[in-house]
Amino acid sequence: MPRAVYVLAIGIFAMVTSEFAVGGLMPEMAGGLGVTISQIGYLITAFAVAMSAGGPLMTIALMRIRPNPALMLLFAIFLVGNVLAAVAPSYSIMVVARVITGVASQAFFGVAISVAVQLSRPEVRGRALAVVLNGLMLGTLLGLPLSTLIGGQFGWRAAFWAVGALTVVAALATMAGVPRLGRADGGDGDLRKEMTVFRNGRLWLALLTSTLIIGATFAAFSYLSPILTRVTGFSPGAVPLLLVAYGAATVIGNHVVGRLADRHTIGVLLAGLILNTVFLAGFALFAHLGVPAVIAMLGVGLVGVTMNPAMAVRVQRAGNPGPLVNTVHASFITLGVIIGSSVGGLAIDAFGLRAPLWLGAGLAVLGVASLLPELSRTGREQSPTASPAEERVEATSTC
């Protein structure tokens, strides 16, 4: 595995840590900026919307730039956003800072994933993507508690200064450790040519599956803390430890999926969705019991966001490995986060704290349904009536 792939994970870790920092510092930020907790919550929404809508636009703006300078430019924009957050004198300036960092973060994901694909042999691309996306998993495991610890000890602004310092380290490591590359898709940056790939129905179906996988997971993840305290009965002090265990499960699951994603892409996605349905439904049924609830929670960690490597491999095969396709995919993933968290909140208001878990199980079932056309197509390709020539043509068309 090229060392540069590990370097790219540092950049994603910095981006994810900044994304999650607000969630752990809500009371401190509300007091410092003179606003309510709910208004601080809107900063999370602003970041997510900026990622989903602004990331692809930023990627389009960078299409004619080679990957290495594009990564450096995105680091610079992201650093500006975090510095602005650290010195923000008002809530409105903080909103601007979160929009800037959200846009840069999403575009960075797309470019970094494309670079990882370029650096890796075809047969290990899933493993390479898993390494890069470990930055996301470690952000969940370490980034949130570290930013919360720093903010609690030195003030919430110190957390954003720390992310800025980490961004500089990641940029320097990327500059030194990632070789100079051409465009991942071999194109010339022409937008009309790039957009032709989005005429492929298989690509849109793959994007839909990714949205449903992440939506199912975040319907539960967004509300783990109140579920574990108010339904399961854990003390507030135990929740951080449980979330660390959840984060550890995501790291393990990401590693396993990365090993299997290249050869068994659809099988991994199908198994993950079925297991996630079982774990989410089990969590909803037994949320009042400590041991079953924790087992179900860890199960969701193992087979939820950890499907990312297989999701990325499928999207790239249906489209191409270029930055625009990867950034749009990341936007659909973010859309899943928005759907899972927002609809989950509405479900709580209407039906109680178990409702997001049932919502997640329902979204996972829809995810299984979205795989059925691909499973049918795979079955036809493997049919003994297909000629060898037809099989070679079909195999070529999926790459």
VOPAGU-2260 file (C-alpha; in pm, 1 decimal, decimal comma):
REM VOPAGU-2260
SITE   aa  ch    i         X         Y         Z
SITE  MET   A    0       0,0       0,0       0,0
SITE  PRO   A    1     153,4     339,2     -92,7
SITE  ARG   A    2     249,1     550,0     208,3
SITE  ALA   A    3      80,9     850,8      49,1
SITE  VAL   A    4    -257,0     686,5     110,0
SITE  TYR   A    5    -194,9     706,0     484,8
SITE  VAL   A    6     -95,8    1071,3     450,5
SITE  LEU   A    7    -429,1    1151,9     286,2
SITE  ALA   A    8    -607,7    1002,1     588,5
SITE  ILE   A    9    -451,5    1272,6     808,6
SITE  GLY   A   10    -618,5    1542,3     602,3
SITE  ILE   A   11    -958,1    1373,1     625,7
SITE  PHE   A   12    -907,5    1330,3    1000,8
SITE  ALA   A   13    -857,3    1708,0    1031,9
SITE  MET   A   14   -1171,0    1777,8     827,3
SITE  VAL   A   15   -1387,4    1537,2    1029,4
SITE  THR   A   16   -1255,1    1667,5    1362,2
SITE  SER   A   17   -1358,6    2019,1    1262,6
SITE  GLU   A   18   -1700,0    1892,4    1152,5
SITE  PHE   A   19   -1765,7    1716,9    1484,7
SITE  ALA   A   20   -1612,3    1982,8    1712,1
SITE  VAL   A   21   -1932,3    2186,8    1739,0
SITE  GLY   A   22   -2130,2    1887,3    1865,7
SITE  GLY   A   23   -1907,5    1850,6    2171,2
SITE  LEU   A   24   -1884,7    2221,0    2254,7
SITE  MET   A   25   -2245,5    2340,1    2224,7
SITE  PRO   A   26   -2288,8    2490,8    2575,2
SITE  GLU   A   27   -1952,0    2668,1    2566,6
SITE  MET   A   28   -2008,3    2808,4    2217,3
SITE  ALA   A   29   -2361,4    2919,8    2301,6
SITE  GLY   A   30   -2232,7    3111,4    2603,1
SITE  GLY   A   31   -1938,5    3259,9    2414,8
SITE  LEU   A   32   -2142,8    3378,9    2118,2
SITE  GLY   A   33   -2448,3    3480,5    2316,9
SITE  VAL   A   34   -2694,1    3250,4    2141,5
SITE  THR   A   35   -2906,4    2947,3    2226,5
SITE  ILE   A   36   -2805,9    2581,2    2208,4
SITE  SER   A   37   -3044,9    2529,3    1916,3
SITE  GLN   A   38   -2874,3    2809,3    1721,7
SITE  ILE   A   39   -2539,7    2635,7    1774,2
SITE  GLY   A   40   -2707,5    2321,6    1642,6
SITE  TYR   A   41   -2781,3    2508,1    1321,2
SITE  LEU   A   42   -2403,4    2539,5    1271,0
SITE  ILE   A   43   -2394,3    2161,8    1223,4
SITE  THR   A   44   -2671,4    2189,4     966,6
SITE  ALA   A   45   -2490,3    2476,8     790,5
SITE  PHE   A   46   -2174,3    2267,0     765,8
SITE  ALA   A   47   -2365,9    1968,8     624,9
SITE  VAL   A   48   -2560,3    2175,0     370,8
SITE  ALA   A   49   -2240,8    2350,9     261,0
SITE  MET   A   50   -2075,7    2011,8     213,3
SITE  SER   A   51   -2364,2    1870,0      16,4
SITE  ALA   A   52   -2433,7    2168,0    -210,1
SITE  GLY   A   53   -2104,9    2357,0    -218,8
SITE  GLY   A   54   -1856,9    2069,1    -237,1
SITE  PRO   A   55   -1939,5    1968,6    -597,8
SITE  LEU   A   56   -1933,3    2335,8    -706,6
SITE  MET   A   57   -1588,5    2377,0    -554,0
SITE  THR   A   58   -1472,3    2059,3    -728,5
SITE  ILE   A   59   -1600,5    2190,8   -1061,8
SITE  ALA   A   60   -1404,8    2512,8   -1002,2
SITE  LEU   A   61   -1089,3    2303,8    -947,2
SITE  MET   A   62   -1140,2    2070,5   -1243,9
SITE  ARG   A   63    -857,5    2214,8   -1453,7
SITE  ILE   A   64    -609,8    2202,5   -1163,8
SITE  ARG   A   65    -395,2    1896,1   -1101,4
SITE  PRO   A   66    -464,3    1701,1    -780,2
SITE  ASN   A   67    -161,7    1816,3    -577,3
SITE  PRO   A   68    -217,7    2192,8    -605,2
SITE  ALA   A   69    -592,3    2131,7    -567,9
SITE  LEU   A   70    -530,6    1960,2    -234,4
SITE  MET   A   71    -307,1    2246,7    -118,6
SITE  LEU   A   72    -566,6    2505,6    -216,0
SITE  LEU   A   73    -837,9    2316,2     -29,5
SITE  PHE   A   74    -615,4    2292,2     278,8
SITE  ALA   A   75    -565,0    2670,4     260,1
SITE  ILE   A   76    -939,1    2740,6     233,1
SITE  PHE   A   77   -1013,8    2498,1     514,8
SITE  LEU   A   78    -748,0    2663,8     732,8
SITE  VAL   A   79    -898,0    3007,6     668,3
SITE  GLY   A   80   -1239,3    2875,0     773,9
SITE  ASN   A   81   -1106,5    2731,8    1101,2
SITE  VAL   A   82    -908,5    3044,9    1186,0
SITE  LEU   A   83   -1220,9    3250,7    1118,5
SITE  ALA   A   84   -1415,1    3019,3    1351,0
SITE  ALA   A   85   -1150,3    3057,0    1621,7
SITE  VAL   A   86   -1166,6    3439,0    1615,4
SITE  ALA   A   87   -1535,7    3479,4    1523,7
SITE  PRO   A   88   -1672,0    3783,4    1710,7
SITE  SER   A   89   -2034,2    3697,9    1636,5
SITE  TYR   A   90   -2269,2    3415,4    1547,3
SITE  SER   A   91   -2309,6    3533,1    1186,2
SITE  ILE   A   92   -1933,2    3520,6    1130,6
SITE  MET   A   93   -1927,9    3169,9    1278,3
SITE  VAL   A   94   -2193,9    3062,8    1026,9
SITE  VAL   A   95   -1974,3    3195,5     743,8
SITE  ALA   A   96   -1676,7    3006,4     888,0
SITE  ARG   A   97   -1871,7    2680,4     898,4
SITE  VAL   A   98   -1989,4    2723,0     539,7
SITE  ILE   A   99   -1630,6    2780,4     421,6
SITE  THR   A  100   -1498,0    2475,3     605,4
SITE  GLY   A  101   -1790,0    2260,0     489,7
SITE  VAL   A  102   -1737,1    2340,9     121,4
SITE  ALA   A  103   -1360,7    2282,4     141,8
SITE  SER   A  104   -1405,5    1960,0     339,8
SITE  GLN   A  105   -1639,9    1799,7      87,4
SITE  ALA   A  106   -1423,1    1890,3    -210,8
SITE  PHE   A  107   -1116,3    1757,8     -25,3
SITE  PHE   A  108   -1290,1    1422,0      26,9
SITE  GLY   A  109   -1353,9    1391,0    -347,7
SITE  VAL   A  110   -1002,0    1485,9    -455,6
SITE  ALA   A  111    -832,8    1274,8    -185,3
SITE  ILE   A  112   -1032,0     963,7    -277,8
SITE  SER   A  113    -942,0    1014,0    -645,2
SITE  VAL   A  114    -574,7    1047,0    -555,6
SITE  ALA   A  115    -592,1     727,3    -348,2
SITE  VAL   A  116    -738,4     543,1    -648,8
SITE  GLN   A  117    -461,8     674,5    -874,7
SITE  LEU   A  118    -191,8     568,0    -633,9
SITE  SER   A  119    -321,5     212,7    -590,9
SITE  ARG   A  120    -328,6     -96,5    -807,9
SITE  PRO   A  121    -680,2    -189,4    -924,8
SITE  GLU   A  122    -692,8    -504,8    -714,2
SITE  VAL   A  123    -629,3    -316,7    -386,3
SITE  ARG   A  124    -833,6      -1,1    -442,3
SITE  GLY   A  125   -1090,6    -102,8    -182,5
SITE  ARG   A  126    -815,5    -142,5      78,0
SITE  ALA   A  127    -667,0     193,8     -22,0
SITE  LEU   A  128   -1003,8     362,2      15,2
SITE  ALA   A  129   -1044,5     198,8     357,0
SITE  VAL   A  130    -709,7     345,2     466,8
SITE  VAL   A  131    -804,6     693,8     350,7
SITE  LEU   A  132   -1147,5     666,6     509,0
SITE  ASN   A  133    -989,4     558,7     836,3
SITE  GLY   A  134    -945,6     933,9     877,0
SITE  LEU   A  135   -1324,7     950,9     896,5
SITE  MET   A  136   -1346,5     661,9    1144,0
SITE  LEU   A  137   -1067,1     801,8    1363,0
SITE  GLY   A  138   -1238,8    1138,6    1354,2
SITE  THR   A  139   -1538,7     967,8    1512,9
SITE  LEU   A  140   -1321,3     774,0    1759,0
SITE  LEU   A  141   -1067,2    1042,6    1856,1
SITE  GLY   A  142   -1148,1    1374,3    1691,1
SITE  LEU   A  143   -1471,6    1445,8    1878,1
SITE  PRO   A  144   -1345,1    1361,6    2229,6
SITE  LEU   A  145   -1012,1    1541,3    2170,8
SITE  SER   A  146   -1175,9    1860,4    2045,0
SITE  THR   A  147   -1422,1    1844,7    2335,2
SITE  LEU   A  148   -1135,7    1796,2    2582,9
SITE  ILE   A  149    -933,4    2084,3    2440,1
SITE  GLY   A  150   -1237,6    2310,4    2430,0
SITE  GLY   A  151   -1332,0    2221,5    2785,4
SITE  GLN   A  152    -982,0    2287,3    2920,9
SITE  PHE   A  153    -879,0    2595,0    2720,9
SITE  GLY   A  154   -1201,3    2738,7    2583,0
SITE  TRP   A  155   -1399,4    2647,5    2271,1
SITE  ARG   A  156   -1190,1    2872,4    2047,2
SITE  ALA   A  157    -881,1    2667,2    2132,6
SITE  ALA   A  158   -1043,1    2362,4    1969,0
SITE  PHE   A  159   -1059,0    2542,5    1633,4
SITE  TRP   A  160    -700,7    2667,8    1671,8
SITE  ALA   A  161    -597,7    2306,0    1733,5
SITE  VAL   A  162    -777,9    2193,3    1417,3
SITE  GLY   A  163    -599,5    2473,6    1229,7
SITE  ALA   A  164    -263,0    2347,0    1355,0
SITE  LEU   A  165    -356,1    1992,0    1254,6
SITE  THR   A  166    -451,5    2123,0     910,0
SITE  VAL   A  167    -105,7    2276,4     866,5
SITE  VAL   A  168      58,2    1947,4     968,1
SITE  ALA   A  169    -161,6    1753,9     724,5
SITE  ALA   A  170     -85,1    1997,5     442,6
SITE  LEU   A  171     291,4    1972,3     498,9
SITE  ALA   A  172     271,3    1592,4     514,2
SITE  THR   A  173      69,4    1587,9     191,0
SITE  MET   A  174     315,0    1819,4      19,1
SITE  ALA   A  175     604,2    1592,8     116,6
SITE  GLY   A  176     439,8    1252,8      89,2
SITE  VAL   A  177     200,8    1257,7    -208,3
SITE  PRO   A  178     369,0    1231,9    -550,0
SITE  ARG   A  179     270,3    1472,4    -827,8
SITE  LEU   A  180     -12,0    1325,0   -1031,4
SITE  GLY   A  181    -221,6    1394,8   -1336,8
SITE  ARG   A  182    -601,0    1390,4   -1341,9
SITE  ALA   A  183    -748,6    1064,8   -1210,6
SITE  ASP   A  184    -997,2    1026,3   -1495,8
SITE  GLY   A  185    -747,5    1115,0   -1768,0
SITE  GLY   A  186    -976,1    1396,8   -1885,2
SITE  ASP   A  187    -899,5    1755,2   -1979,5
SITE  GLY   A  188   -1126,2    1920,9   -1725,3
SITE  ASP   A  189   -1407,8    1989,8   -1971,1
SITE  LEU   A  190   -1728,0    2014,0   -1768,3
SITE  ARG   A  191   -1956,1    1886,6   -2045,0
SITE  LYS   A  192   -1746,8    1573,2   -2082,4
SITE  GLU   A  193   -1738,8    1523,0   -1707,4
SITE  MET   A  194   -2116,2    1551,5   -1682,1
SITE  THR   A  195   -2185,3    1277,7   -1938,4
SITE  VAL   A  196   -2111,1    1010,9   -1677,0
SITE  PHE   A  197   -2418,2    1123,4   -1482,5
SITE  ARG   A  198   -2642,2     995,8   -1761,2
SITE  ASN   A  199   -2573,0     645,0   -1633,3
SITE  GLY   A  200   -2870,2     509,5   -1437,7
SITE  ARG   A  201   -2648,4     260,3   -1252,6
SITE  LEU   A  202   -2452,4     551,6   -1106,2
SITE  TRP   A  203   -2766,6     715,5    -969,3
SITE  LEU   A  204   -2879,5     385,9    -821,6
SITE  ALA   A  205   -2541,4     345,8    -650,9
SITE  LEU   A  206   -2568,7     700,4    -513,2
SITE  LEU   A  207   -2916,7     622,6    -380,6
SITE  THR   A  208   -2790,5     312,0    -200,1
SITE  SER   A  209   -2513,6     512,6     -34,7
SITE  THR   A  210   -2763,2     774,6      83,7
SITE  LEU   A  211   -2987,2     507,4     236,5
SITE  ILE   A  212   -2695,7     329,4     409,4
SITE  ILE   A  213   -2574,2     649,0     574,5
SITE  GLY   A  214   -2927,1     772,6     646,3
SITE  ALA   A  215   -3007,0     448,4     826,3
SITE  THR   A  216   -2692,0     470,8    1035,9
SITE  PHE   A  217   -2718,2     839,3    1127,7
SITE  ALA   A  218   -3084,3     809,5    1220,7
SITE  ALA   A  219   -2949,5     608,3    1515,7
SITE  PHE   A  220   -2605,0     767,3    1566,6
SITE  SER   A  221   -2740,6    1121,8    1590,6
SITE  TYR   A  222   -2945,8    1029,7    1897,3
SITE  LEU   A  223   -2731,1     770,0    2072,6
SITE  SER   A  224   -2669,7     989,2    2374,7
SITE  PRO   A  225   -3035,4    1050,9    2472,6
SITE  ILE   A  226   -3132,5     692,9    2383,6
SITE  LEU   A  227   -2858,2     544,9    2600,1
SITE  THR   A  228   -2934,1     771,6    2897,7
SITE  ARG   A  229   -3312,7     810,1    2888,8
SITE  VAL   A  230   -3417,1     470,7    2751,7
SITE  THR   A  231   -3133,9     230,7    2836,6
SITE  GLY   A  232   -3057,1     399,9    3167,8
SITE  PHE   A  233   -2681,5     461,4    3143,9
SITE  SER   A  234   -2539,2     755,0    3334,9
SITE  PRO   A  235   -2424,8    1057,7    3131,7
SITE  GLY   A  236   -2068,2     983,2    3237,3
SITE  ALA   A  237   -2080,8     640,7    3071,7
SITE  VAL   A  238   -2190,2     774,0    2732,8
SITE  PRO   A  239   -1847,4     902,7    2618,8
SITE  LEU   A  240   -1697,3     559,6    2686,6
SITE  LEU   A  241   -1977,3     392,9    2490,7
SITE  LEU   A  242   -1920,5     632,6    2201,0
SITE  VAL   A  243   -1549,2     549,5    2203,2
SITE  ALA   A  244   -1643,2     181,6    2181,2
SITE  TYR   A  245   -1874,0     265,5    1890,5
SITE  GLY   A  246   -1589,0     449,2    1719,1
SITE  ALA   A  247   -1358,1     150,9    1771,7
SITE  ALA   A  248   -1618,7     -72,6    1609,3
SITE  THR   A  249   -1624,6     155,9    1303,6
SITE  VAL   A  250   -1245,5     132,1    1268,5
SITE  ILE   A  251   -1261,2    -249,2    1280,3
SITE  GLY   A  252   -1551,8    -267,9    1038,2
SITE  ASN   A  253   -1386,9     -26,7     795,6
SITE  HIS   A  254   -1075,4    -247,0     786,3
SITE  VAL   A  255   -1276,1    -562,5     717,3
SITE  VAL   A  256   -1490,3    -401,2     446,5
SITE  GLY   A  257   -1180,8    -256,8     281,2
SITE  ARG   A  258   -1038,8    -608,5     248,4
SITE  LEU   A  259   -1353,9    -738,3      80,1
SITE  ALA   A  260   -1476,2    -438,2    -116,9
SITE  ASP   A  261   -1292,1    -503,6    -444,5
SITE  ARG   A  262   -1394,1    -864,6    -504,8
SITE  HIS   A  263   -1731,2    -876,0    -329,0
SITE  THR   A  264   -1866,1    -522,6    -360,8
SITE  ILE   A  265   -2237,8    -596,2    -390,2
SITE  GLY   A  266   -2223,9    -890,6    -150,8
SITE  VAL   A  267   -2060,6    -673,8     116,0
SITE  LEU   A  268   -2322,3    -400,7      72,5
SITE  LEU   A  269   -2607,3    -652,2      87,7
SITE  ALA   A  270   -2471,3    -825,2     397,7
SITE  GLY   A  271   -2404,2    -491,3     565,5
SITE  LEU   A  272   -2755,9    -363,2     501,1
SITE  ILE   A  273   -2921,7    -683,2     621,2
SITE  LEU   A  274   -2712,3    -689,4     938,4
SITE  ASN   A  275   -2774,9    -319,5     998,0
SITE  THR   A  276   -3148,2    -380,6     967,9
SITE  VAL   A  277   -3122,2    -655,3    1229,6
SITE  PHE   A  278   -2907,7    -447,5    1465,9
SITE  LEU   A  279   -3125,3    -135,2    1436,6
SITE  ALA   A  280   -3448,3    -328,4    1486,3
SITE  GLY   A  281   -3292,0    -518,8    1778,0
SITE  PHE   A  282   -3175,6    -190,4    1930,3
SITE  ALA   A  283   -3530,4     -51,4    1901,9
SITE  LEU   A  284   -3683,0    -362,1    2060,8
SITE  PHE   A  285   -3432,2    -400,8    2345,7
SITE  ALA   A  286   -3317,1     -42,6    2404,8
SITE  HIS   A  287   -3435,1     -67,7    2766,5
SITE  LEU   A  288   -3189,6    -352,0    2837,7
SITE  GLY   A  289   -2824,8    -260,3    2886,3
SITE  VAL   A  290   -2636,0    -554,6    2734,5
SITE  PRO   A  291   -2855,6    -608,1    2424,8
SITE  ALA   A  292   -2858,7    -231,5    2360,9
SITE  VAL   A  293   -2479,6    -208,3    2368,9
SITE  ILE   A  294   -2440,2    -514,5    2144,9
SITE  ALA   A  295   -2684,0    -366,6    1894,0
SITE  MET   A  296   -2511,3     -27,2    1908,1
SITE  LEU   A  297   -2170,9    -184,4    1842,0
SITE  GLY   A  298   -2325,1    -386,0    1558,5
SITE  VAL   A  299   -2445,9     -66,1    1393,5
SITE  GLY   A  300   -2091,6      67,3    1428,6
SITE  LEU   A  301   -1948,6    -241,4    1258,4
SITE  VAL   A  302   -2179,3    -239,0     953,2
SITE  GLY   A  303   -2297,8     121,6     914,8
SITE  VAL   A  304   -2061,9     394,3     792,8
SITE  THR   A  305   -1802,7     120,3     747,9
SITE  MET   A  306   -1967,9      35,3     414,7
SITE  ASN   A  307   -1794,3     345,0     271,7
SITE  PRO   A  308   -1512,5     159,7      87,9
SITE  ALA   A  309   -1757,7     -74,0     -86,6
SITE  MET   A  310   -1989,7     218,4    -162,7
SITE  ALA   A  311   -1701,3     411,8    -320,1
SITE  VAL   A  312   -1585,1     114,6    -529,7
SITE  ARG   A  313   -1937,6      64,4    -662,9
SITE  VAL   A  314   -1982,3     433,2    -749,5
SITE  GLN   A  315   -1646,4     449,7    -927,0
SITE  ARG   A  316   -1724,9     141,9   -1133,5
SITE  ALA   A  317   -2061,7     285,8   -1235,0
SITE  GLY   A  318   -1909,2     627,5   -1305,5
SITE  ASN   A  319   -1536,4     697,9   -1295,8
SITE  PRO   A  320   -1267,7     757,7   -1031,2
SITE  GLY   A  321   -1252,3    1133,7   -1097,4
SITE  PRO   A  322   -1288,7    1401,4    -828,0
SITE  LEU   A  323   -1631,4    1520,5    -947,2
SITE  VAL   A  324   -1791,3    1175,3    -920,5
SITE  ASN   A  325   -1632,9    1120,2    -578,7
SITE  THR   A  326   -1740,2    1461,5    -451,9
SITE  VAL   A  327   -2097,1    1413,4    -572,7
SITE  HIS   A  328   -2092,7    1075,2    -398,6
SITE  ALA   A  329   -1975,6    1245,4     -79,8
SITE  SER   A  330   -2265,0    1491,4    -119,0
SITE  PHE   A  331   -2514,3    1206,1    -138,2
SITE  ILE   A  332   -2353,9    1060,0     175,4
SITE  THR   A  333   -2398,9    1395,4     347,2
SITE  LEU   A  334   -2758,5    1399,4     226,2
SITE  GLY   A  335   -2801,1    1069,8     408,8
SITE  VAL   A  336   -2668,5    1232,5     725,9
SITE  ILE   A  337   -2916,3    1519,5     687,7
SITE  ILE   A  338   -3210,4    1286,0     620,6
SITE  GLY   A  339   -3128,0    1047,6     904,7
SITE  SER   A  340   -3071,8    1320,0    1165,9
SITE  SER   A  341   -3353,5    1555,6    1065,1
SITE  VAL   A  342   -3625,8    1295,0    1004,8
SITE  GLY   A  343   -3505,8    1112,5    1315,8
SITE  GLY   A  344   -3565,5    1429,6    1517,5
SITE  LEU   A  345   -3917,4    1461,9    1379,2
SITE  ALA   A  346   -3979,0    1095,6    1459,0
SITE  ILE   A  347   -3874,1    1151,0    1821,3
SITE  ASP   A  348   -4120,9    1439,3    1855,9
SITE  ALA   A  349   -4400,2    1221,5    1720,9
SITE  PHE   A  350   -4323,6     873,1    1857,6
SITE  GLY   A  351   -4047,2     889,6    2119,5
SITE  LEU   A  352   -3678,5     805,9    2144,0
SITE  ARG   A  353   -3698,5     458,5    1990,8
SITE  ALA   A  354   -3844,8     601,2    1669,0
SITE  PRO   A  355   -3510,1     693,5    1502,8
SITE  LEU   A  356   -3399,0     332,9    1542,4
SITE  TRP   A  357   -3708,3     208,1    1361,8
SITE  LEU   A  358   -3655,9     478,1    1099,1
SITE  GLY   A  359   -3299,6     355,7    1049,8
SITE  ALA   A  360   -3419,0      -2,8    1010,2
SITE  GLY   A  361   -3671,5     109,7     749,1
SITE  LEU   A  362   -3408,2     302,0     552,6
SITE  ALA   A  363   -3179,9      -3,0     561,6
SITE  VAL   A  364   -3462,1    -217,0     415,2
SITE  LEU   A  365   -3500,9      38,9     136,4
SITE  GLY   A  366   -3125,1      10,8      85,3
SITE  VAL   A  367   -3159,5    -363,5      33,8
SITE  ALA   A  368   -3435,6    -296,6    -220,4
SITE  SER   A  369   -3210,7     -51,2    -405,8
SITE  LEU   A  370   -2957,3    -332,3    -455,8
SITE  LEU   A  371   -3205,1    -568,2    -621,4
SITE  PRO   A  372   -3153,6    -437,7    -979,5
SITE  GLU   A  373   -2777,3    -481,4    -938,9
SITE  LEU   A  374   -2821,7    -830,4    -795,5
SITE  SER   A  375   -3048,6    -920,1   -1087,2
SITE  ARG   A  376   -2795,2    -786,6   -1333,9
SITE  THR   A  377   -2512,2    -979,2   -1165,5
SITE  GLY   A  378   -2720,9   -1294,0   -1181,5
SITE  ARG   A  379   -2774,2   -1250,7   -1555,1
SITE  GLU   A  380   -2402,1   -1194,5   -1609,1
SITE  GLN   A  381   -2321,4   -1517,6   -1425,7
SITE  SER   A  382   -2593,2   -1715,1   -1607,0
SITE  PRO   A  383   -2457,0   -2028,3   -1783,6
SITE  THR   A  384   -2647,2   -1922,7   -2097,6
SITE  ALA   A  385   -2427,1   -1616,6   -2142,4
SITE  SER   A  386   -2148,1   -1661,5   -2391,8
SITE  PRO   A  387   -1784,4   -1595,4   -2291,2
SITE  ALA   A  388   -1775,1   -1302,4   -2533,6
SITE  GLU   A  389   -2084,0   -1148,7   -2373,3
SITE  GLU   A  390   -1932,2   -1193,2   -2027,6
SITE  ARG   A  391   -1614,1   -1015,3   -2137,2
SITE  VAL   A  392   -1813,3    -723,7   -2276,5
SITE  GLU   A  393   -2024,9    -695,3   -1961,6
SITE  ALA   A  394   -1717,3    -713,4   -1736,7
SITE  THR   A  395   -1547,7    -440,0   -1936,8
SITE  SER   A  396   -1851,1    -214,5   -1917,5
SITE  THR   A  397   -1851,7    -223,6   -1536,9
SITE  CYS   A  398   -1499,0    -100,7   -1496,3
